[in-house]
Amino acid sequence: MSANQNQSAMSGIGGWLILVAIGLCLTPLRIGAEIIQGVRSLAPVAWRVVTTPGSPAYHPLFGPLIVGEMVANAALLVWALVLLYLFFTKRRAFPRAMIAFLIVRVAIQMADIFVARSSRSRRPPSAPVSTVRSRGTSSSSSCGCRTS
């Protein structure tokens, strides 16, 4: 087999790279859907409810959390589009950029979860105190799990 035949046989995307290509093509769509969903929380009525001190849904971290999610998702969307370009143009920078993207995406998700959970665990002074069952009876937690 000559070098020309070998190179033509190796062109295109095949094997396990098909899964990478599918994932890369779906990533901007998913991030775009997350951005659209996040824009709903920026609607004036919803924004006032979560950012006005004294309202039932207010928490000091909700505003920064929503804005931070939007900025992070916008950056990830741009990065995913760059990754698509790097992948389909077969650039050598693609593997490192993809690994960095995956690491940053996990880090952003973990930070988002941490901030969201800490905002739920710190009850603002205006929120009502929930009742807790004791003496061996079981109660339902907020996730629907049974605890004793």
C-alpha positions as CSV (number, residue, x, y, z in Angstrom):
1,M,0.0,0.0,0.0
2,S,1.5,3.3,-1.0
3,A,1.5,6.5,1.1
4,N,-1.4,8.0,-1.0
5,Q,-3.6,4.9,-0.6
6,N,-2.8,4.8,3.2
7,Q,-3.7,8.5,3.6
8,S,-7.0,8.2,1.7
9,A,-8.0,5.2,3.7
10,M,-7.3,7.1,7.0
11,S,-9.4,10.2,6.1
12,G,-12.7,10.9,7.8
13,I,-13.9,10.2,11.2
14,G,-14.4,6.6,12.2
15,G,-14.4,4.2,15.1
16,W,-14.6,5.6,18.6
17,L,-14.1,9.2,17.2
18,I,-17.7,9.0,16.0
19,L,-18.8,9.2,19.7
20,V,-16.5,12.1,20.3
21,A,-17.9,13.9,17.2
22,I,-21.5,13.2,18.4
23,G,-20.8,14.5,21.9
24,L,-19.1,17.6,20.5
25,C,-22.0,18.4,18.2
26,L,-24.5,18.0,21.0
27,T,-22.5,20.0,23.6
28,P,-23.3,23.4,22.2
29,L,-27.0,22.5,21.9
30,R,-27.1,21.4,25.5
31,I,-25.3,24.5,26.8
32,G,-27.5,26.7,24.6
33,A,-30.6,25.1,26.2
34,E,-29.1,25.8,29.7
35,I,-28.6,29.4,28.7
36,I,-32.2,29.7,27.5
37,Q,-33.4,28.2,30.7
38,G,-31.3,30.6,32.7
39,V,-32.6,33.6,30.8
40,R,-36.0,32.8,32.2
41,S,-34.7,33.5,35.7
42,L,-33.5,36.9,34.5
43,A,-37.0,38.0,33.6
44,P,-37.8,41.1,35.6
45,V,-40.5,39.5,37.8
46,A,-38.5,36.4,38.7
47,W,-35.3,38.5,39.2
48,R,-37.1,40.8,41.7
49,V,-38.5,37.9,43.6
50,V,-35.1,36.2,44.2
51,T,-33.1,39.4,44.7
52,T,-35.4,41.6,46.8
53,P,-34.6,41.4,50.5
54,G,-37.7,40.4,52.4
55,S,-39.3,38.4,49.6
56,P,-40.0,34.8,50.4
57,A,-37.5,33.4,47.8
58,Y,-34.7,35.9,48.6
59,H,-31.2,34.8,49.4
60,P,-28.1,37.0,49.1
61,L,-26.4,34.4,46.9
62,F,-29.2,33.9,44.4
63,G,-28.3,36.9,42.2
64,P,-24.6,36.2,41.9
65,L,-25.4,32.5,41.4
66,I,-27.7,33.2,38.5
67,V,-25.4,35.7,36.9
68,G,-22.4,33.4,37.4
69,E,-24.2,30.5,35.8
70,M,-25.0,32.7,32.8
71,V,-21.4,33.9,32.4
72,A,-20.0,30.4,32.8
73,N,-22.4,28.9,30.3
74,A,-21.7,31.6,27.8
75,A,-17.9,31.0,28.1
76,L,-18.5,27.2,27.8
77,L,-20.6,27.7,24.7
78,V,-17.9,29.7,23.0
79,W,-15.3,27.1,24.1
80,A,-17.4,24.2,22.8
81,L,-17.8,25.9,19.4
82,V,-14.0,26.4,19.3
83,L,-13.6,22.7,20.1
84,L,-15.9,21.8,17.2
85,Y,-13.7,23.8,14.9
86,L,-10.5,22.3,16.3
87,F,-11.9,18.8,16.0
88,F,-13.2,18.9,12.5
89,T,-10.1,20.8,11.1
90,K,-8.0,18.1,12.8
91,R,-5.8,20.5,14.8
92,R,-3.2,19.2,17.1
93,A,-4.4,21.6,19.9
94,F,-7.8,19.7,20.1
95,P,-6.9,17.0,22.6
96,R,-5.4,19.4,25.2
97,A,-8.3,21.9,24.6
98,M,-10.8,19.1,25.1
99,I,-9.2,17.8,28.3
100,A,-9.1,21.4,29.7
101,F,-12.7,21.9,28.7
102,L,-13.9,18.8,30.5
103,I,-11.9,19.6,33.6
104,V,-13.2,23.2,33.7
105,R,-16.8,22.0,33.0
106,V,-16.6,19.7,36.0
107,A,-15.1,22.4,38.2
108,I,-17.8,24.8,37.2
109,Q,-20.5,22.2,37.9
110,M,-19.0,21.4,41.3
111,A,-18.7,25.2,42.2
112,D,-22.3,25.7,41.1
113,I,-23.6,22.8,43.2
114,F,-21.5,24.0,46.2
115,V,-22.9,27.6,46.0
116,A,-26.5,26.3,45.4
117,R,-26.3,24.0,48.4
118,S,-24.8,26.6,50.7
119,S,-27.5,29.0,49.7
120,R,-30.1,26.4,50.6
121,S,-28.5,25.4,53.9
122,R,-28.2,29.0,55.2
123,R,-31.7,30.1,55.9
124,P,-32.3,33.8,55.7
125,P,-33.7,35.4,58.8
126,S,-37.2,35.9,57.2
127,A,-37.6,32.3,56.3
128,P,-39.9,30.2,58.5
129,V,-38.4,27.5,60.7
130,S,-39.4,24.0,59.7
131,T,-40.6,21.5,62.1
132,V,-38.5,18.4,62.8
133,R,-39.9,15.0,63.9
134,S,-38.1,13.1,66.6
135,R,-38.3,10.0,68.8
136,G,-37.8,7.4,66.1
137,T,-40.5,8.5,63.6
138,S,-39.4,8.9,60.1
139,S,-39.8,12.1,58.1
140,S,-39.3,13.0,54.5
141,S,-36.4,15.2,53.5
142,S,-36.5,17.7,50.7
143,C,-35.2,15.2,48.2
144,G,-38.0,12.8,48.9
145,C,-35.7,10.3,50.7
146,R,-36.8,8.7,53.9
147,T,-34.7,9.5,56.9
148,S,-35.1,8.4,60.5
